[in-house]
């Protein structure tokens, strides 16, 4: 129930109080209190919550002016509106005196009934609005406190997520470093049979896929936390796009698709921007287009954009427009509204069983960070076109990098280089030693920071690869300690970290490291960093031509298989279920040995599309046992 509007009537004449009380009784939700003197009025305001005072001016003892002054002196009562009621002529100085003492209004006797009631209603409405305003302010303050608490909880959760991702990244990347590295080393071993070499390629390819999934999760976390840092360097736009096209062409041709790169002549050759992020976006869009297109082709069109909407502040620069179009199944309108949401996959994507549902989310965020926008035009049954436009200023040609390839060793005329590998994981330590010794470096190893200090003082290496997370003495502590020793200031130290959170770079460099490299460690990156820091020259292996694509084995006649087995094989191939395929192959081997061997070779190369093509060619077939 609402609190009543309380009015205090102060008058030394009982008849006047009675008249006012009778009139005020006509108003709803009002309560009337009485006082016959100023002293009593002050007491009533201490005892009761009063919302309006009708105060007689001329009273014996404490008159209305003095009463009003006392009301103004107290925090509890100074906000109460005071209306003076007087029979005295309202001379200007008299009115001024009343307002100075705190009155808000005057009523003269004899009081007009309607005027009195209307004035009181006005103050009643003002009071009601004040209460509503106070309630709104209180609600806003509560909401503000709730939002502050929610923000603090979100920030705490985000910090916890970052710590979790850093730890999980380390735990996942550390074994991946050994898996990918040793698979690469074994591929080069001439004693490995070709069939086993194919298995090693499968291990390496699968490991790279797992690394891509880990990177996607880390990337979306960095984007959400606002921790993405863009590069702004000159690069050859045409070479970048041609390299991506070459990378994707084999995948397109394996599915019988055409892949075209159409670059308008007006497009600048060299531009300034983040080449790596642009490549990441284009690879993902082309990869999606090839993955979801089964007939026809994919086109990447690049041209200077004539539409300057959103780019008015670029001082005459015309942005570059990228379009990736395919002849795939298209995307339904209701799915288009969600296609850029994190972890969302269309039914087609779910059916193909690939990816994390993060690629488009990451791509759109990256385009936005680079100053552009991405959009989608699609019609079910008629394909899709992803469009994004970027402000890429024309730039001078960047300096050419040295020839690359697999490093065989140091070029002639250079003395052997001493390298200390500090790594607590034995597998990763052994991998680094084999890579470096294979290229002719003199190598010693340490399993923790304390051993690193001993090796540094006794052996004096020229470069140290320093793992940052180790027992006994971690990489941060060991680096600081080495820098403090004689000769330590000139030592070249490269940090190794499996966390992949780039925001750690500042702390790592502050500890005294010259460079930071993330795991899994790419062999080319290892030698590039050492060559740049130490000024080394290498001998490189000649590039090996790509292995010609093999035709499906002639023995792969799936028409002889029973229909239930073909149905199982189709389900396993369509979902890329390697374990299910291999289990089925073992069931086929006793009675269909050549077919099982042919299937095994295709599954080892992840050639599920070829298996599906052979199933289609087999037709209904016999339903024999």
N, C-alpha and C positions, 0 to 999 in steps of 0.2 A: 504494500500500500504506500502511495506517495506521501511524503512528509507534508503536513499542512503549512500554508503560508502564515507565519506568525507576525501579528501586528501589535505593537505596544502603544497604547494611548496614554499620554502623560498630560494631566490637567488637574489643577487644584480644585475644580468645581465638579462635584459628583454628577450634576445634571448634564454638564457637557460630555462627561465620559459616557453616561448612559445613552445620550443621543448618538454619539459616534459608534458605540457598541451596537446599537439597534440598526444603524445604517449598514455597518460592515457585515452584519449577520446575513445580509442578502447575497453576499458573495460566496461562491462555492469554495471549498477547500481552504477556508481561512479560519484562523484561531486568533481571538482577541485577548490581550493581556492589558491590565490597567495599573497605573501608578499615579498617586496624587501629588508627587513632588519630584524634583530632580534627583534628590538622594535616593528615593525609592526606585526611580527609573534605572539608576546605575546598578542597584542591587539586582533588579529583575534581569538585566542584560547579562549579569554574571551567572544567574541561576538558569536562564532559559536561552534557547537559540532563537534570537529575534531577527526578523527579516526586513521590517520596516517600522520606523518610529514616527508617530504623529505627536509633535511636541509643542505644547502651549508655550508661548514666549514669556508672558507676564505671570510669574508665580512668586509667592513669598519665599524667602530663603534663597535657594539656588534657582535662578531663573533659567529660561530656555537657552540663552546664549552660553551661560556658564556650564550648563549640562552638556551642551553640544561640544564645548571645548574639552570637557573630561572624556566624552566619548571618543574624541579624536586622539586622545593620549594613550589609549589602550589598543593593542594589536587585535584583540578579540572583537572590539566594537567599532573600530574606525571605518570598517567597510560598510556599516549598516546605513542605508539611506535615511536621512532625517528630513521630514517635511514640517516646517514651522506653521503652526496654526495661531493666528493672532487677530484681535479686533482693532489693533493699532493701525492707523493710516500708514501705508507703505511709502514713507519718504525714501528717497534714493539712498541716503546714508544709512538708514535703518536696514534696508534690503542688503546693502553691501556688507554691513556688519554680520548679518545672518549667514551670508555665503562664506565669508571669511572663517566663521566658526565651524563650518562643515555642513550647512544645510544644502539640500539639493533642490528644494522647491518651497513655495509659500502657498498657503490657503488662508483666506481671510474670513472672519466671522461677520455675519452669519454665513455658514457654509452652504453652498449650493449642493444638494444631494447628488445630482448627476455628475457634477464636476468632481466631487470627492470620490465617488465610486469609479469613475473613469480613470482618475489618477492612480487609485490603488490597483485597479486592474493592470494598468501600464507597468507599475513596479512589480506586480505579481508575475507578469509575462517576462519582464527583464530578469527576475530572479530565476524563473524556470529555464530561460535560455542560458543563464550562467551555470545552473546545475548541469544542464545538458552539455555545455561546453567543458565543464570540469570533468564530467564523465568521459567525454571524448578524449580530452587530454590524458586522463588516467589510462584509458584504453590504449592510446597511442604510446604512452610510456611503457605499458606492459608489453605491447607488441615490439617496441624498440628493444626492451630487455630480452624478449624471446628471440628476436632477430640477432642480437649480439651473442646470446648464448648459442644459437644455431650456427652463427658464423664461426664462433670459437670452436664448436664441436666439429664443424666441417673442416676448419683449418687443422685441427688436431687429427681428424681422420685422414686428411690429405697428407699430413706429415707421416702418419703411420703407414699410409699406402706407399709413400716414397721410400720409407725405410724398408718396407716389405719387398717392394720391387727391386731395390738395390740389393738386398740379400738374395732374393730369388734369382735375379740376373746373375749374380756372382756364382750361385750354386749351379745354375744351368749352363752358363757359358764356360765355366772351368772344365767340366768333362767334355763339352762340345769342342773346346780348343784341342784336346787330345784326339778326339774322334776324327775331326776334319783333318788335322795335321798329319796323323799317322796314315790315314786313308790316302792322302795325297802322296806321302812318301812311298807307300807300298805300290801305288800305281806305277811308279817309275822303276821299280825293281824288275830287271829283265828276267829274273828267275820265276816270276809269278806267271802262271798260265793265263792265257787270254780270257778264258771263262771266269777265272777268279778276278781278273782285272775288271771285267764287267761288273762283278759283284762289288768291287771296291768303288767303282764309279757310282753304283747305286747307293752305297753307304754315304759317299760324299754328297751326292745330290739330295738324299733324304736329310742329311745333317744340315745342308744349306737351307732346305725348306723349313726345318725346325727353327733354325736361327732367324729366318724371315718372320715366322710367327711370333717369336720372342720379341723381335725388334718392333713389330706392329703394336704389341701390348705396351712396350716401353714408350713408343712414339706417341700413342694416344694419351698416355699418362703425362708426358712432358707437355703436350699441347694443352691439356686441361689445366695444368699448373702454370701455364704461361712461360715455360722455360725453353722454348725453341729459339735458337739463335740462327739468323740467316747470314749467309755470306754475300758479299757484293763485289764480285770480281769479274773481269772480262773473260769471255769464253767464246769459242766458235760454235754458234747455234746450229749451223748446218751439220758439222761433224758430230755434235752431240746427238742430233736427231737421226742421222744415218747410222750411228752406232747402235741406237735403240732399235731401229728398223732391222738391222742385221741380226740383233739378238732375238727379235721376235719372229723373224722370217721362218726359221726352222720349225717353230711350233705351228705357225700358220700352214706351212707346206705339208707338215705331217698330217694335218686334218683335211688337206685338199683345198685350202682356202687361198685366195689371193691377198696380198698385203701391199698397199701402195703408200708411198710418202710423196705428197704433193706440196712443194714449197714455192710460193709465189716469188717471182723475180724481184719484187720490191722489198722483200724481207731482208733486213740487214744481215750481213754475214757474221759479224762479231757484235755481241751485245754485252751488257753488264748486268749481273744478277747472280742468283744462286743456282749454279748449274746442277749441283747434286740434287736439290729439291725438285727442280724442273724435270730432271731425268726420272726421279722417283714417281712423280705424278704421271708422266707420259707412259712409263713402263706399266704402271698399274692399269691405266685406262686401256692400253693396247692389250695387256694380258687378259683383262676381263672380256674385251671384245672377242679375242680369239677363243677364249674358253667357252663362251656361251653361243658362239656362232658355229653351226654345223655345215652350212653351205653358203656359197657366195664369197664374200670377202670383207676386208677391213681397210679403211682409208684414214690416214692422218693428213689433214690439210692444215697448212700454216700460211698465214698471210697477215699483212698489216691491216689492222682494223680501222674501218671508217666510222665506227660508232664510238664516240668519245664520252658517252654517258658515264658519269662517275670518275672521269679522268680529266676534268676541266683544269686542274691545277698542275698539269705536267709541262707547262711552258712550251707548247707546240709539239711535244713528243706524241707520236701516234702509237698506241699499244699494239701488241702482237696477239693475234687470235689463233687458238689451237682448237681443231675439231677432230674428234675420233668418232667415226661412223662405222656401223656394222650392219650386216643383213641378218642379224640374229632374231630371236623370238620376240624382241621388244619387251617393254615393261608396262604393266597395267597401271592406269591412272592412280588407283588407290595405293599401289606399291611405290610409285614415283614420289609420293609425299613422304615416304619413310626411308627411301633408298639411301639417304646420306646419314641416317641415324646409326650410332655406334652399335655394332654387333647384329644389325638387322641384315637378314639375307632373304632374297626372294625365294619363292618355292622352287624355282629352277636352280638357284644356288644351293639350297638345302639338298635337293635331289642329287646334285653332282658331288656333294660331300667334300668341298674344298674351301680353304680360307677361313678367316675369323670373322668376317663381316665388318672389318675395320678399315679396309683399303680405301673405300670411297670417302669415309669420314675423314681419314687422314689427308687424302688428296684435296678435298674441299678446304680443310683448315689450312693446309700449306699454301694453296692458291690465295686464300684470303690474307695470310700473313705476308705473301709476296706482293700484295697490293691489288689483287684481281678478284674476280668472281667466277664461280662455276655454275653451269646450269645443264639441264637435261631436256632433250626433246625426244620422245619415243612414242611409238604406236604399236600395240600388240600385233605380231605377225609381220611387221614391216621394218624391224630393226630399231636401233637407238643411236643417238648422237649426243655425246658429251662435249660441251663447249666451255672453254675458259680463256680469259683474256688477261694478259700481264703487261705491266709497264716495264719494258726492257730497253733502256737507252742504248743507242748505238755506241760502240766502244772501239778503241784501237785494238789491233790484233795482239793477243797475249803472247808472251815469250814461249818458244817451243821447248818442250821437255825432252830430256834425253831418250834415246831408244830404249825400249823395255823388252822384257821377255823373262824367262826363268834365268836366275843368276847362277852361272857356273862357278864363278870365283872372282877374285880380284884381278883387275887388268895388270898386265906386265908393268914392272917398274915400281911396284908398291910393296913395302915391307908388310909382314904378317901383322895383323891387328889383334890385340888381346881384348877379349870380351868376357865379362863376368855376368853369369846368369843367376839371379837371385829369385828363387821360386820354391814355395813349400810343397807344391804338388809334384810328386815324382814323375808322373806321366808327362806333364807339361814341361818340366825341367829337361827330361830326356829328349822331348821333341825339339826344344830350342837348341840343345847341344848338337843333335844330329843335323839340323838345318845349317847351323853356323859352321860346324866342322866340315860338312859337305861342301861348303863354299870356301874352305881354306882358312878360316879364322882360328886362332888359338883361343880355346875356351876353358874356363873353370866355372864351377857351380857352387852355390850356397843354398842351404835349405831354409834359412831365416836371416833376419837382420843382423844378429850377432855374428854369425859366420861371415856375412858380407863385410862387416868391419874388419875381421881378421884377414880375409882374402885381399881386401883393398890395401891394407898396410903391408902384407907380405908379398903381393904379386904385382901391384900397381897396374891395374887394367887401364885401357884407354876409353872404354865405354862400359857402363853397367846397365843391364836390363833389370829393373827393380819392381818386383811384385809388391803391391801396396797393402795387401791383406795377408799377414803371416803371423804365426805364433812367436813367442819370445820377444822379438823386437820387430814391429811392423815396418812397412816401407817408408812411412812418414818419419818415424823416429830414426831409422837407419840412414835416410838421406840427410837429415839435419846433422846427425853425428858425423857422417863422412865429410860434409861441407865444413865442419868445425876443425877437422884434422889437417895437418900440413899437406898441401897439394890437393886437398878436397875441393877447394873453390874452383879449380880448373877442370875437375872431373866431369865428363859427360854422362848424365844419368837420365834414362828414359823410363818413365813409369809404365807398368803393366797393370791394368785393372779389368776385372770382369763385370763391374757394376754397370758400365755403359751409360751412367747418368752424367751428362756432359757438365752439369753444374759443379761436379767434383773437380773439374779442371783447375779452377781458381785455387782451391785448397792444395791440390797436388803441385802446382807450379810454385805456390807460396812456400811449400816445404823444401823447395830447392831443385825440383826436377826440371830438365830442359824441355821435355816433350811428354805427351801422354798417348798411349796406344791401348785400344780396347781389345779384349778377347771376344771371340776366337781370333787369334792373331793370324792375319793373312801373310803368307810368305813374302809376297811382293812388297807389302807395307813394311815388314821387318827390314828388308834390305834398303828400301827407299829412305827410311828414317835414318838408318846408319850411314848411308851414303851422303845424305844431306848434312848431317851433323858433323861427320868426320871428313867430308870432302873426298869420298872414295870414288873410284871408277871400277866398273865391273865388266866382265865378259859375260855375254848373254847367249843362251841357247837359241838356235833358229826356231822360229815358230813352226809347229807341226801342223800339217793340213788336217782339217776336220775329218773324222772317220766317216766314210761313206755310209749312208743310211742303208740298212739291210732290208731286203724284202722279206715278207713273212715266209717262214719255212714251208717248203712244199709238202712236208708231212702233216701240216696242220689242216687236216680234213675233219671238220667238226660235224659234218653230216652223218657220220657213222655213230655218233654218240646218241644214247637214249635221250628223248625229249626232256625228261625231268632233270637229267644232268646238265643239258644245255641251258635250261631255265636257271639252275643254280649258278652256272658259270656266268650267265648274262647279268644276274643280280650282283654277283661279286665284282665283275668288271665295271659295271655302271657305277658302283659305289667306291671303286678303287680300293677294295678290301683285299690287301695282299695276303693276309692270313687265311681268309676263306678260299682264295684262289689256290694257295699252296696245299691246303687240306684237300681240296677237290682233285688236284693233280696227283696226290698220293693215292687217292682212291682209283684214279684212272690208270696208274702206272702198271699194275699187273696185267691188264687185258689190252690196254691201248698205250703201250710203251712209247712209240715214236710221237704220238700226239701229246702225251704227257711231257716229253722232253721239249717239244716245240713250244708248248704253252709255258713251260718253266722258263725258257729263254726270254719270252716276251714279258712275262711278269717281272723277271729280274730287271728288265729295262723300263718297267712301268708303261709298256705299250698296250694299255687297256683298249685304246681306240682300235688298234689292229685286231684284237680279239673280238671286239664287237662287230667289226667289218666281216670277219670270217664267220661269225654266227649268223649275220644277215645273209651272207652268201650261201650258207648251208641250207637255208629254207626250212620247211617243216620237218623233213627227215623222217626216219623210221622211229617208232617208239618201242624199240626192242630192249630187252633187259641188258 
